[in-house]
Amino acid sequence: MESLLAFDDERGQYLLIKSGWAGNHRLRGTTLHVRLYDGKIWVEEDWTEDGIATELVNQGVPREDIVLAFHPPEVRPLTEFAPA
């Protein structure tokens, strides 16, 4: 498996994609997708071990500036992060 990074600073989109082969089967998937939107950091997808939101908080980003967008909108208020 190969890790591929895609950064689009102009649109505020950042992706970590894994791609490779397992025998005759092509494997690929998005490990991490983060975007900057409406003044917040939206975590669209996160399959990292510890979670990018945890790392951002450890680096000093306030929880209210992070949206766990992979959760449905009705679940987000139940998290310790911004609902939107």
RALINUR-V272216 format. One record per pair of residues at least 4 apart in sequence whose C-alpha atoms are under 8 Angstrom apart, sorted by the first residue. I is the first residue (numbers start at 1). J is the second residue. D is the distance in whole Angstrom. If there is no record, write none. Layout:
[[I,J,D] [I,J,D]]
//
This chain:
[[1,18,6] [1,19,5] [1,20,4] [1,21,7] [2,18,6] [2,19,5] [2,20,6] [3,16,7] [3,17,6] [3,18,5] [3,19,7] [4,16,6] [4,17,5] [4,18,6] [4,19,7] [5,14,8] [5,15,6] [5,16,5] [5,17,6] [6,13,8] [6,14,6] [6,15,5] [6,16,7] [6,17,8] [7,12,8] [7,13,6] [7,14,5] [7,15,6] [8,12,6] [8,13,5] [8,14,6] [9,13,7] [9,14,8] [11,36,8] [12,35,5] [12,36,5] [12,37,7] [13,33,7] [13,34,6] [13,35,4] [13,36,7] [14,32,8] [14,33,6] [14,34,5] [14,35,6] [15,30,7] [15,31,8] [15,32,5] [15,33,4] [15,34,6] [16,30,6] [16,31,5] [16,32,5] [16,33,7] [17,28,7] [17,29,6] [17,30,4] [17,31,5] [17,32,7] [18,27,8] [18,28,5] [18,29,6] [18,30,6] [18,31,7] [19,26,8] [19,27,6] [19,28,4] [19,29,7] [20,26,6] [20,27,5] [20,28,6] [21,25,6] [21,26,5] [21,27,6] [22,26,6] [22,27,7] [30,45,7] [31,45,7] [31,46,6] [31,47,5] [31,48,7] [32,43,8] [32,44,8] [32,45,5] [32,46,5] [32,47,6] [32,48,7] [33,43,6] [33,44,5] [33,45,5] [33,46,7] [34,41,7] [34,42,6] [34,43,5] [34,44,6] [34,45,7] [35,41,6] [35,42,5] [35,43,7] [35,44,7] [36,40,6] [36,41,5] [36,42,6] [37,41,6] [37,42,7] [39,65,8] [40,65,5] [40,66,6] [40,67,7] [41,65,6] [41,66,5] [41,67,6] [42,66,6] [42,67,5] [42,68,6] [42,69,6] [43,52,8] [43,53,7] [43,66,7] [43,67,6] [43,68,5] [43,69,5] [43,70,7] [44,68,7] [44,69,5] [44,70,5] [45,69,8] [45,70,6] [46,51,6] [46,52,7] [46,70,8] [47,51,7] [48,52,7] [50,54,7] [50,55,8] [51,55,7] [52,56,6] [53,57,6] [53,66,7] [53,68,8] [54,58,6] [55,59,6] [56,60,6] [56,61,5] [57,61,5] [57,62,6] [57,63,6] [61,65,7] [61,66,8] [62,66,7] [63,80,7] [63,81,5] [63,82,7] [64,81,5] [64,82,5] [65,81,8] [65,82,6] [66,81,6] [66,82,6] [67,76,8] [67,81,6] [67,82,5] [67,83,6] [67,84,6] [68,76,7] [68,81,7] [68,82,7] [68,83,8] [69,73,8] [69,76,8] [69,84,8] [71,75,6] [71,76,6] [72,76,7] [73,77,8] [73,83,7] [73,84,8] [75,79,7] [76,81,7] [76,82,7] [76,83,5] [76,84,8] [77,81,8] [77,82,7] [77,83,5] [79,83,8]]
//
